[in-house]
C-alpha cells in the first residue's frame, strides 16, 4: 500500500514538473578539440548514416534548419528541408561552390528537429529528437561538435541502440569526447533557456566539468 502511494506521488510530481518545465531530457554533447568542420559535406557524410538511423527513434519525420550567412548579413536561403541525404548534401554544400568562392561564408549552426520546429512551436510541444551542430571556432576556447537530445524515457528504452550510435559517431569525429547531462527542455519560469538555446558558455561549462564526461 505504501509503495503504491509513493509511486502515485512520484508520478503526480513528475507530471506537475513536466507541465511547468516540459519533459525531462537526456542530452549528449560530442565535442571535438579540433577544427572538424562538420558543416562541410566531406566531413558530415561520415556521420550521416549513424544520425539517420538514430532519427528512426522518432515517430515523426525530421527537418533541417541551418543558419549560414555571407559576412554576417541576412540568413542564406535553403528552403524547407526534410531529413534525407539530398538535403544534407544541400545544407553542407550549396554555398560552398566555385560560384560563391569570393564570398565569406559563415556557419552559425544547424538544428535538426523531429518533429519539425514549426510543428513544435504551434502545438506547444517539445521534440522527440533534437540535434544541434555547432561551431565556435573563433572563440577563446574553440568548440565544434554535436548536441543530441531526446526525452529521458525514450533514451532509457533504447539505451543499447543509442550507445552504439554515439560510439560510432565519436569514432568518426577527430579528437572528440562525449559529455552527458539531464535537464528539462525549459528549466525555469523566467528566461526561456530551452535546450535549443544552449550557447557557447553553457557548452563550455559542461565540457570543462570532467564529471560530465562519459566513456563507453
N, C-alpha and C positions, 0 to 999 in steps of 0.2 A: 504493500500500500504506500509506504513512504517513498520507495523508489519510483513508483508511478507519479506521485505528486512532484518529486524532484524533476522527473523527466518533463512533466507538463509545464512546470515553472520555467525550465530551461528553454523549451520551445517557445513559450509565450514571450520571454525576454528577448530571444533571438528575433522573433517576428517584429517586436517593437523597435529593436535597433535597426533592423532592415527597413522598416517603414520610415525611420528617421534619416538614416545614413545610406541606405542602399545595401546591396548584397555584399557579404564579405568575400574578398578576392585573394587568390594566390597570385603573386607576382614574381616572375623570374627576370633577371637582367643578365644578359650575356654581353659582357663588356670587354673590349679589346684595348690593350696597351699600345697598339699600333694603328697606323692610318690605313684601315682595311677597306675603306670606301665601298661599303655595301650598297650604296646607291648607284653603282655602276654595274651594268648587266653582267659583265665578265666575272664579277665577284658575287653578285646576288644569285646568279643561276646555280651556284654551288650549294646554296641552302634552300633554294626554291622548292625542290621536291619534298624536303622534310617539313617545311611550313605548309605546303599543300596538303599533306596527309594530316598534319596537326589540325588544320582547319575543318577537317571532316567531323570533328567533335561537336561542331555547331550544327543546329538544326536549320540554320538559315544561311543563304549564300553570303560570302564576304565581299566587301567593296574596298577599293583603294582610294585613299585621299592623300595626295602628295603636295608639298609646299616647296616650290622652287621659283627662283626669280633671276633676272639679269640685273646685277648690280644693286640688289635690294629694292627694286621697283615693284610694280604690281605682280601678283602671282601669275605664273605661266599657265596657259590653258592645256588641259589634258582630256577634258570631257568626263563623263561618268564611266568609271572603270570597275566592272565586275571582276572578281578574282579569277584569273586564268593566265596561262603562260604568255599569251599575246599582250595582255595589258601590263603584265610585269615587265616584259621587254620594253613596252612603251614608256612607262614612267622612269625607267633607268637608262633610256637611250634617246628619246625623242629630241631633246635639245643638245645632244652631245655629238651631233653630226658635223661634217665639214661646213655646212650651211651656216651654223651658228658659232664657228670656231673663233670669230672675232669678239664674241660676247663673253662677259664674265658671269658664268653660271654659278649661282649659289643654291646649295641644298640646305633646307631648313628642317626637313623631316618628312617621313611618310608614315601614315597611320592606316591600319587595316582593321576594319570593323566587321563583325558578324553578330547580329545583322548590321546593315548599313547605318551609319551615324545619323542620317536624316530620320530613319525609322525610330531609332532610339530617342532622339530629341522630341519627335512628335508624340510618341507613345509614353514618354517619361520613363523609359526603360534603360537598363544598363546592358552592355553587350555580353553575349555568351563567350565571345573570344575577341581579344584586342591585342594588336601587335603594333609597336611603335619602333621604327628605325630612326635612330638619332645620330647626329654627328656634331660634336662640339670641338672640331679640330683646331680652332684658332683660340681656344680658351687657355687659361694659365695651366690647367691640368687637362689636356685633351681627352675627350671621351668619344668612343664610337662603338655602336653595338645595337642590340635589340632589347626591347622590353616586351615581355609576353605576359598577359594577364587573363585569368578566367575565374569564374566563381569557384570558391573553395570546394564546394561539394562535387562539382564536375571534375576538378583536379584530383580529388580523393578517389573518385570512382574509376579513374583512368590512369592511376599513378605509374604503373609499369610502362604503359604505352608512351606517356608523356616523357618519362625519364629517358627512354630510348631515343626520342626525338631531340631532346635537349642535348644529350651527349653527342649525337650525330652532328647537330648544328655547331656545337662548341668546337668539335674537331675540325670543322671546315672554316672556322674564323681564327685567324692567326693570333697567337698570344692572348687568348681570351679566357675569362673565368666566369663562373656563374654565381649570381647572388640571389638571395631569396628574402621575401617578406610577405606578410599578410596584412591587409588593410581593407577598409571599406572603400567603395568607389568614390563616395563623398564622405570624408571622415568627420565633418563638423557642420554646424548650422550657420557658421559665419562665412568666411571666404570659401567659395566653392572650389576647393583644391581637389579636383577629381583625379583619378589615375591618369586620365588623358592630359591633365595639366602638369604632371610631374616634370620639373625642369632640371637644368644643369646642376643647381645647388642641391636638390634633393637626391639626384643620382650620385653626385659626388659624395654626399654624406653616407649613402647606402654602401657605396663601394669602398670607402675608406675604413668602414667598420668591418674588421676581419670576421666578426662573429656572424655576419650575413653571408659569408662565402660558403658555398657547398661544393662537395666533391662526390661524384657517383662512382 
